[in-house]
Amino acid sequence: MGYQNLRQCIDDLQRHRQLVCIESPVRAQLEAAAIHRRVHAAGGPAIYFANVVGCRFPMASNLFGTMERMRLMFRDALVAVERLVSIKAQPQAALRRPWHYWKAPLDALYMAPKYVAAGAVLEDRATISELPQLVSWPRDGGPFVTLPIVYTEDVRQPGLPRSNLGMYRVQLAGNEYRLNEQVGLHYQIHRSIGVHHAAALRAGQPFRVNIFVGGPPAMSVAAVMPLPEGMSELGFAGALGRRRVRMIRRSQGLPIHADSDFCITGTVEAGRLLPEGPFGDHLGYYSLEHPFPALRVEDVYCRRDAIWPFTVVGRPPQEDTMFGQLIHEITGPLIPTVLPGVHGVHAVDAAGVHPLLLAIGSERYTPFLDHPAPQELLTQASAILGQGQLSLAKFLLIVAQHDNPQLDVYDIPAFLRHLLERADWRRDLHFHTHTTIDTLDYSGIGLNAGSKVVIAAAGPKRYELTTELPATLALPEGFRRPRVALAGVLAVEGPHCPAPSFDYDESVRARTAAREEVTAAMRRFISSLGGNHPANQFRLIVVVDDSQFVAESLENFLWVVFTRSSPAADLYGIGEFTTEKHWGCQGPLVIDARIKPHHAPVLEEDPAVARRVDALGAPGGPLHGII
């Protein structure tokens, strides 16, 4: 059976030697997060912080830090959950293979949440200021809840069946929030909470929100799981936890998860937005200060033995990478049923997930042609970009499965080589301009706003990919240090753009003033590479701030190129042209992946905090042998 609460999970991980306990005092301000990052990077255990300075509650992190630990925590449920999700997406599968699904009715019993009269979460009370004030990065705007389970209902059809669980960051203090009275509720576009919020506004009713922290780990996974339409997160949590989710019915307000460690109840202040952020986020940069809804806090409940779980995000890979892997294991086989003709989609974690999607599709429209061009792939690309959070992608690279049936969408070097050997830059670049992108991505033209490009490649191999620098490679002034980053890919350092501003309004003004300078430098670079220039041996040229860093590893290449470029603004080409509003180029494609004035600052640790973490890993320290 699964865990009823977080304490049972902690004890189980300790029995399996998957947890380290730190008894020495640890500060929630920067230190706990720095410890977490070091332990996670080392593939280490979950961490229990028994002595949090100035706080009566212990903390726990890295619970989901490895797939080994995820499989341990959900060892009784993963097969059953995959079976249930499969039936939801393909009901006819149970009829075709009844012997495979005979346990499904038993598994489904856990999916019905139930009301109860009381629960341990109501044993005690706290204030916002008494909660662990976790600050992960030096320039964060205040303490944040990083593993919140945000519960809302639709005022038009209230109740558990149509409720929503989501993981949207919550700022506890700082900025203009009145301490203990208000918290920030940051939710992004394409999230179901927005549907509930809009319904409450239209109905003129209060928009109530409950924020659960802790409880059985299945609830945290359910809050981030992209489920098939109509499948309840509470039901999924019950299936994954092998226990029906218990919700305390209340005469006033939303129900409360009985087995949570904490619950913050409140109402979104109608018509009022307050500054939220900055916050070091999963792209590896700070998401800056912006107006978001504020929650007026009504009550803070907690268990007597409550534990405060948290995670830390930053440049991937981080702990949230494991959520992505678990989601793929559970839902990956369903992609062809949701997206007909698509054999696989990979949201690349090293590039920050949303900036880069790789996909393998089908090209069946004109099998009789000797030289097929992408056709059905473009239809499938549109379907992918119309699918929930996949719609936030900036770069979608899609290839045809029949060109190489053995190609794996998760083998990134092989995928990129396959595409670069086949893509025709004159034909295969398809842009979406002035559209939505990830809220956390500052490469575009504003908050939530930017562009996309679909690169579709089909047909036989057309190009040989060079892997060596030409003997003579003259570059224009200001461009230097060429490196081969990948087969067929040249990285070149360009002139540094004006420094980014941490103030978003200032950065917009700086971007407007500097854009002409940035573009002029790139135009000068492009014009110098015409004719038989040796750089034309490469299929892709990336202009970056540090070519050695980009060429050092695939992870560096993916992070820099796809988080620091906006397709419509930053893609250039040798011999570029526009015909019937279609843009293409005769020679290499060029991506300007330098840091621009409007980009958010890169995350960097506090050196003094890093030294304190080093001491914990020294002989005799609680992390010796782990970090």
N, C-alpha and C positions, 0 to 999 in steps of 0.2 A: 504494500500500500504506500501511497505517497505521503508527503509531510503535511501535517495539519497546520504547522506554523514554522516560522523561521528558526526558532530555537531547536526544533527537531532536526532541521536541515544542518545547522551548525554542528550539533552533536554527532550527526551521521558522518559529516565530512571529517571531523576530528578522529572518529573511530577508523576511518579509512586512510588516515594520514594525508588528508587533502586540505589541511588547515593549519596555519601557524598562529599562535596567540602571542601578541605583544603586550606585556604587562607594564612596561615602562611608559611614562607619560608621553602622549603624542598630541600635538596641536592640530585642531581641525583646520586652522588657517594654513594652507599650503603644504604642511608637512605630511598629513595623512595621504593626500593625493600624490605627492612625490614618492612616498613609500609604495603606494599602489602601482604607479607606473613602472618603478624599478622591478618589483616582484613580477608583474605581468610580463614585462619584456623578457624576463628570465624563464618564463614558463612555470612560474612558481605556484604555490598553493593559495587557497583563499586565506584572507587575513582577518583576524579578530582583534580589534583595538579595545582592550579591556579598560584602559585608563585614558579617557579623552580629557585634556586639560580644560577645566572650567565647565564641565558638562556632566550631568548625572547619567547619561546614556552611553553605553558602549556602541561601537561602530563595527561594521563588517564590509569587506569589499573583495573584489576578484572572485566572487562566488561563481561567475559564469566564465572564468578566464581561460579555460581550456575545454576542448571537446571531450576529453576524457572525463572531466568533472561534470560536464553537462550530461553525458550519457550515464554517469553514476547517479546523478540526482533524479533523472527521469527513467531509470532502468526498467521500471515496471510498466512504462506507458508509451514509449516511442513507437513501437510497432502498432499498438492499438490506435494511436493518434493518426499515424500515416494511413491506416485503414479507413478511419472515419473521414478524414479530409478527402481521400480518394472517392469515397461513396458520395460525398457532397458534390464534388465536381463531376462525377460520372455515375449517376444512380444506376445506369444499366449494367455497370461492372458487376454488381452483386448478383444480378440475374445470370450473367454469363459464367461467373466463377463462384457459385454459392459456397463451395467448400472452403474458399479462402476467406470469406466474410462471415462465417457462421457465428463468430464471437461478437460481431458488431453490435447486435442488440444489447448485449451485456455491457460493452464499452459505453454505449450511448446513455446508459442509466446515470453515469457520472455527469452528463452534460446538462442536467436540469438543475439550475441553482435553486436554493430553497430559502424561504424566510425563517428566521429564528427570532426568539424574544430577546436574547442577550448574547454577549460574547466578551472575551477577555480584553478586547480593545477598549471597552468602556470602563475598565477597572480603575483608571487613573486619568488625570488631566495634566496638561502642560501649557506653556505659552510658546509662541514662536521663538522668542529669545532664549528659551531653555533648550531648544532643539540643537543638535550639533550644527555649528555654523561653518559648513564645509566651503572652503574657497580653494579652487583647483589650480588657478593660474594667477600670476602676480597682478595682472591688470583687470581681473574680473571685477564687475561692478558691485559685488557683494556675495554673500553666501547663497548657494543654490541647493535645491533638491535635485539629485541627478538620477535617481531611480524612482520617480513618482509614478503612481498608478492613478490616473485621473479618470474619475467616474462621472458620467453625465447621462441624462435621459432626454428624450424628445418630449417636449411639453404637449405635443399633439397626441402622442400615444405613450404615456409614461408607463414605467414598469420594467422589470428585469429583462424580458425578451428583446426589447429594442434599445437597451442601454448601450453605452460605448465605454470601453476602456482604451486609454491612449497614454503614451508616455511623452508628455510635454513639459519642458523644463519650468521650474518654479523658483523664482528669486524670493528669498525670505526677508531680505533687508537691504538697505542701501538706497541710492538714488532718492526719489521723493516719497518712498513708501513710509507710512506711519508705522513704526515698530509695534508689532503684536496686533496691529489692526488691519494691515493690508499686505498682500504678497502679489508678486507679478506672475501672470499666466501667459507664457509664451507658447503659442501654437502656430504652426505654419500652414501654408496652403495645402489643399488636398488632404486634409485631416477631417475625420468624421465629427470631431467636436464642433467644427465650424458649422455643420449642418444643424446641430442641436442649438447652437448659439443663435443662428439666423432664425430658426423657428420660434425661439423664445422672444426675440425682438419683434417679429411680425405679430405674435400673439399679445404683445404688451405684458408679458409675464416675467417674473424674476428668473434669471438664469442661474440655477444652483449648481454647485460643483463640490464634489468630495474628492479629496486627495489622499489616497492610501499610500503608506510607506511600510515596506516589510511584508510580513505574512509569508505564506508558502511561495517558493520561487516560481511556481507555475503561473502565478498572477502577473509577475513581471514579464514573462515570456509572452503571455497572452496580450499584454498591452502593446507589444511591438510587432505582433504577428499579422502579416497581410492575409486576412482570411477570405475565403470565397464569399461572395455577396450573400447576405442573409444568415451567415454563420456567426453565432454570438461569441464574443470574447469570454464571457463568463462560462459559457458552455465549453469552450476550448480549454480554459483553465481547469475546469472540473475534469475533463478527459485527461489532460496532461498530469494533473495532480492526483488522479485516481480517487478523488473525493468530490462530492457535490459542494459547490461554493456556497458558503453560509452567509446570508445577508440579513442584517438586523433591520426589521421594519420599524419605521418611525412615523409618528402622527404628523410631525412637521419636518420637512426636509427630506433629502434623499436617503435611501438605505445605506448602511455602513457595513463594510466587509468585517465580519465578526472576528476573523483570525488575523487581521492586520496588526502590525505593531503600533502604528500611528494612524490617525485620521484627522485631517484638517478639513473642516466644513466651512462653507462660505457661499457668497452670492457675488457674481460678477457685477461691478458697478456700471449701471447702464449709462451709455453715452460718455464714458470717461476712459481715457487711455493715459498711462503713465510711462515714463522712460524705463525700459528694461535693458539689462546688459551694461557693459560688454560681458562677453563670456567666451572662454576658450573652447572652441567647438571641434567637431569630428573631422573637419577638413584640414585641421592643423593651423588655423588662423583664429583670430578673435572675431566672433560675430559682434557687431558694434551696437551702440545704444540706439534703440528705436522705440516708438510708442506701441504698447501692447495692452490688452485688458488687465485690469487690476481686480483681484478678488478680495472682497471685504470679509475678513476672518470672523467667524462666529464662535467656533469651538475647536480645541485641539485635544483629542483623546489619545490615550496610549495604554498599552499593557503595563503591568507592574514590572515585568522583566523585559521590557522592550529593547530591541536592538535596531540601530539605525543603519540600514544597508545603503551603500553608495557605489557609484562607478566613476570613472574619470574618462573624459574624451579628449582627444587631441589628434595629432597627425597619426593616421592609421599605420600599422594595426594597433588597435586597442581592444579592450574587453568587448565592445560592441561588435567587433569583427566576428566573435563567436556566435552572437545572436544571428548574424547573417548566415553563417555556416549551418546553424541548426534550421533556420528557415528554409535554406536550400534543400537540406535533407528531407524535410517534411513535405515541401510544396513543389520542389523541382520537377518530379515526375508528372505533375499536373499541367505544366506549361503548354504542351500540345493540345490539351483539351480546352484551355482558356484562350489560347492563341493558335488557331488552326494553321498548320504548316510550319510553325516555329518549333525547332527541335531543342533550343536551349537559349537562355538569357543569363548573362553574367553581369551584375552590377559590381564593378571593379572596386574592391575595398581600398586598395593602395592609392586610387585616384579620388578617394572620398565618397565612393558609392554613386551618388547622383551625377557627377560630371561625366562619367564614362560607362556606357553599356556596350557589351559585346553580344552579338546574337548570331545564331545559325538558323537559317530559314530554308525554304524550298523554292526552287525555280522550275515550275512545271508548265508555264503558260505556252511556250513555243519550243517543245523538245526537238522539233524538226529543223531548227536553225543551227547552222554550223558555228556561228559566232554569236552566242546569246548575249544579250544585254540585260541588266537587272530590270525585271518587270514585277513579278510576284513579290520579290524581296521588298519593293517599295510599298506595296500594299501591306505586307507584314510589318514593315517599319512604322507605318501609320497606326496599325493596331497596337503595337508595343507602346508608342508614344501616347496612346489614348487609354492606357491601362494604369489607373491609380497613380502611385508615386513614381512609376516608371516614366510618367509624363514629364517629370522634372529633369530628365537627362539632357545634357548639353551635346555630347558626342555619342551618336549611335552608329556603331560599326557592324554591319550585317553582311554575311557571306552565304553562299549557297552550299547546302550540305552535299549535294551530289558531286561537287567538284573535288571533295575529299571526305568520303564518308567516315574516315577515322579521326577527323579533326575534332578536338575537344575544346568547347568554349571556355574552359577553365585553364587551358594551356595557353597563357597569354603570349609568350614569345612565338609559338607556332601559329597562333591566330593572326598576330600582326604581320608575320612573314607572309602568310597565305594571302592576306588582304593586299599588302604592298606589291606582291607579285602579280596582282590581277586588276586592281582598281585603275580606272582610266580617269585622270583628273579633268579631262575635257568633258566628261559625261556624268560621272558618278558622285558628284557633290551636290547635295540637295539641302537648301537652307530654310529654316523657319526663323523669321526675324520679328522683333518686338513681341516676344511671347514670354511665358512664365518659366522660371528656373527655380532652383532651390533657394529658399529664404536665406540660407547661410552662405551662399555663393556671391562674392562681391566682384566677380569678373565682368558682370553685365552692366546695364545702363541704370540700374536702380534696384531697390529692394524688390525681390521676387521677379525681376524683369531682366531679360537678356535675349539670347538667341540659341538656336540649335542647328546642328548639321547632321544629316544622315549620309554616311559613306557606304554605298552598297556595291559589292564586288561579286561578279559571277563570270564563269567561263574559264578557259584554260589559262595557264601561266603565260604572262606576256612579258615580264621584266625579270632580269637578273639583278639581284641585290648585292651591291658592293659592300665589302666589310673592311676595306682599308682606305686610309686617307690618300688622295692623289699626291704624287711627289711635289707638285707645285700647286698651291692653293692660295692665290692672292685674294685678300679680302679688302673691302673699302675701309677707310679710316674709321676707327671706333669699334670695328668688329674684329675679333681675335680668338685665339685658342680653339681652333676647330677640333672636335673629337667625334669619333664614331660611337654613337650611343647604342644603336642596334643595327642589325643587318639592314642596309638601305636607308639608315637614318643618320643625319649629320647634325651635331649640336655645335652651335657657334655662340660665343659671348657677344652681346650687343652693348651699346652705350647704356649706362644705367639711367633709368627714368627718374624724375624727381621723386623724393622719398614719399611714401604713403603718409597720410595724416590719420591720426586716431579719431579725429572728429569727423563724422560722416558728412556734415554740411560743408565743412572746409574741403574735404576730399573731393566732393562733387565740383566745387569751384576750381580746385586744383586740376581735376581731370579735364575740365573744359579748356583751361588755359594751356595745359600740357599736351592735349591730344594732337594738335597740329605738329608739335615737335616730335612726338612719338611716331606719328605717321610719316613725317618727312624722313626720319632716319630709316624706316623700313623701306620706303620708296627708293631711297638712295641705295640701300642694300640690294633690292630686287633688280634695279636697273644695272647694277654692276655685274650681275650673273648671267647676262644674256649670251647668246651665241653658243660657242663651244667651251664655255667656262667649265673647269674640272668639277665644280660643285654640282653640275647637272648630272653627274653619275649617280647621285642619290635621288631617291624617290621623295623623301621628306626631309626638310631642313627645319630645325627648331632653333629659334633665337632666344637665349636664356641669359640669366645673370651670372651663372657659374657653370660652365660647360663640363668641368671635371666632375663636379657633384652630380650632374645629370647623367653622365656616362658611367658613373661608378656602379650603379645597380639599376635593375628594372624598376624597382620600387621608387627610387628617386626620379627616374624619367617619368613615370606615370603621375606621380604627385605634382611635379613641377609643371609639366606640359598641360595637363587637363584641369588643374585648379587655377592656373594663372592665365587662361586664355578664354576669350569669348568668340565663338565661331564667326559671327558677322563682322566683328571689329578686328579680329586678330589673325584671320587667315588671309594669306597673300599667295601669289604664285608667279613663277617665272613664265613670262608670256601669257599673262592672264587676259581674259576677254569676257565680254557679256554678250550673249546672243539670245534674243527673245526672253530677256530677263533671267536667263540661266547663266550663272557664273562658272567659269572653269579656267584651267591653265594648261599650256602646252608642255611646260617643264615641271620641275619639282614643286610640290606643295610646300608652303612656308608658314610656320606657326610662330607668332610672336608670343612667347611665354615668359616674358620679363615681368617683374612686379611693377605695376602701374600706380600712379598717384591715388587712384580711387580704390585700390585693393586694401583689404584688411591686413593688419600687422601679423607677422608670423609668431607663433607661440614659442616662448623661451622660458626656461626654468630660472628660479632665483638661485644663484650660486651658493648662498649661505645655507639655504634649505637643502640643497643637494649634498653639501658637506655633512649636515646632520644625518642624512640618510646613509651616507657612506659609513658613519660611525656605527649604525645599527648592523651593518654587514661585517664589521670587523670581528676578529676572534673574541668569543665571549658574548657577542651581541645576538639578539633574537633572530636576526636575519643572516647570520653567518652560515655560509654554505648554500644560501638561496640566491643572494644577489652578489 
